[in-house]
Amino acid sequence: MNSIALIGLSLASVVFLSLVHVLADLLRWKHQMPQKYWLSFADGISISYVFLGLLPKIVDGTLAFPESLGPMAEILKHSPFLPLLIGLVAFYGMERLVEKPVEGSGSHNTTETTGLRVWIHLASYAFYKAIIGYLIVQMNDSVAIVIFVLSMAVHFLVVDYRMMEIHKGVYQRIGRWALTVAILAGWVIGATTVISPIVVTLLLSFLAGGIVLVVLEEEFSREHPSSFPAFVSAVTVYTVVQISI
């Protein structure tokens, strides 16, 4: 596929992912099936993509780091998942900030969804989505783009469900549009600028850390039931597809 066709495919992909945000609350199928099944299935797809799709790219990228980076090159070659850990910790910090109970409430189930904390939370996810938009336009293989986009689409449904539950009206009025603009902005940046492969590898690691955190939070949440059979089914399906390609 030539470069123009790839650009067109990548643009169509980010538009599709943007529509997932815009139309997430209109996807009635999620109300026809118990949430524990479709959420766990989506989580299984997401985590499978991290381990079978992203991590091999991260390892290959870190091994190609030039010696000119000095000690940092050696550190990342021996610890290629360090940015993944940093991404996971950063997103965990954002989640804890949002979930901090309102002062004086005495309850960890009561969250404040207004003020600075909600905007920090939305900003962190906007950055997360901008990375995705940027990475899509950097891909030079149509099959890789399709797999990435489908994996992110089901992951977006989980994120949207979580954000709508935490921030309710704020996310409906502003949040989903901010994330939509962010992924489109990421695509524009990727299409108009050239960024070092080193940065791309670090962004992949950061993205992987965010996905792992979201999946673990959903699957081990005490407030939301999950389905191990649905999770395993998704992992199995994705593994078979990945091996078959």
Helices and strands as residue ranges (DSSP letters): H 3-23, G 24-26, H 29-32, H 35-49, I 50-54, H 55-63, G 67-69, H 71-78, H 82-99, H 116-138, H 142-167, H 169-170, I 171-175, H 176-192, H 197-219, H 228-244
